[in-house]
Amino acid sequence: MPIGMLGGGFPEAIVEQGMALSPDVIAVDGGSTDSGPYYLGAATGKSPDGSIARDLRLLLRAADEAGIPLIVGSCGTSGTDAGVDWVAGIAERVMAEEGIDLRIARIYSEQRADDLKEHLAAGRIHPLPPMDELASETLEDCTHIVGLMGHEPIVEALQAGAQVVLAGRATDTAVAAAVPLMRGMPAGPSWHAGKIVECGAQATTNPRTAGIFATIDHEGFTIEAVDPDTACTPVSVAAHMVYENVDPFLLTEPDGVLDVRNAAYRSLDGRCVRVEGSQFHHAAQHTVKLEGARISGYQTVSFVGVREPLVLADPEAWAEVLREYLFLRTEQALGLGRDDFAFDLRLYGHNAILGELDPASTASAPPRELGVMLIVSAGDQKTATAIAKVMNPYLLHMPTREMDYLPSFAFATSPAEMERGASYEFVLNHVVDSPTPTALFRIEIGVPAHV
Amino acid sequence: MSETTLTLADVCHEVRSKNAGPFWMTLDLFVKDDEAYEVVSDESFLNEQRIGEIYRVEPSTIRMFRLPELRVLKISFPRPVSQGSLHDRDIHAGQHHVPLSVLAVPIPSRRHGSR
């Protein structure tokens, strides 16, 4: 595993050092929900084309020379069909430039609302906390829905002769666990190793480096850093089980639950860590987790900077008047009531990030500057921008209650209004009982990508 | 020797917060030594009730995990604001460790050296 996310960039030397360890597979994750619902809702990748091409070029060369498979999971950040085709198009272009000829499998994980409605009607869709039972309208509202595949579709593609597997949405762990499981390694160590390597060097003593290497056998697994000056310690490895997880001991996969409560971690030579005792409890029913995003509105943003000490002395009081004018003016000028739109007024430099959770005392010194961000959300872009424009003179000149003149504040850009387009929200956190581990996914090998 | 009160940030290598998927937030405390871990992991100091007050979440939804071998305390709860929505001001939930990290820890600071 060269890095936590394809396109993130890693040194060329890491690939050489990693290949010197004689791997059986190169696996890398290509996505996550971590950057928000936009990437799924709009089926757009987070990394630019150039970053994906650069990383893929190094990995395709290495896989080709060593004759081992390359597996990329959650292509295009959210794992939509468009994301898979986008990465496949880049891979084909890079291979043509490099004179490499490898068989590519694309595994599509996008789900149709109509198919899921049938599963819902049959009682096969269940909520995960903190969500409630799913309403079928929610499925219709989603612009894109993906299912998280386990190792099974990846294994099927490899067994069908694929040398490069470009998977849609997959669990982070499945990408690395697929080859060990295919080779008959036990599920406990295979999944546990998959979890430890999923973020690249995150589980080493120096997460700024790249690359991590796992060797899985019948009794357990051994983990080491690819960078020669970096180590894995029992603490760095064990601590990774807490990373971005609700539960540090149990991790649910489509095929069951990884249980590391009895796992023992010991240092082998100061650089490598041996892990034994990981267990995997196979579930009676295979489940596929769903992710879906829908449009929540159209946003326009304005941003103004304030250096005026009279405002900085009490930013809340100033902002309160601004809010009053916002409701007043949108009704006067646009005929809009309070329920016709939504907004968020953020005082960066004061309490924008933590709001009412902020532990700083209200008596603390005033900020040096205040960044005032107004985000307006409405049912269409035109309305959102109209509201932001109505507020433009107030963001520019809003006096404090004691001023008998109009100050002028510092807009950051002209025009001050920035149209953000559609904004999205995640609405699914549910699993569907899948008749077979591969039934919800479509594998295509060899034929050109639909780009 | 300093007698000033130590905070959780002082007695930990790292206090961090992060999304655990779009609907959950998780906080990890990596405590520096066993003596401090004994205090930090004690339920009379940090418990669901206190976390609920700090983060304004329902205590029954909070899950706490204690990993003494790693000197880790882990706290997870549903995100009060769903990720990326209009009022979400911390998309990765990466700055939400601060209300926890400033908590005073009932340990005399001189045993840990002044800071």
Interface residues (C-beta under 8 A of the other chain):
Chain A: T33 D34 S35 G36 P37 Y38 P129 P130 M131 V235 A238 A239 V242 Y243 E244 N245 V246 D247 P248 F249 E291 S296 G297 Q299 A342 F343 D344 R346 A352 I353 L354 G355 E356 L357 D358 P359 I375 S377 S423 Y424 E425 F426 N429
Chain B: K18 N19 A20 G21 P22 F23 W24 T26 D28 F30 I54 Y55 R56 T61 R63 F65 L67 E69 L70 V72 K74 S76 P78 S82 Q83 G84 S85 L86 H87 R89 D90 I91 H92 Q95 H96 V98 P99 V102
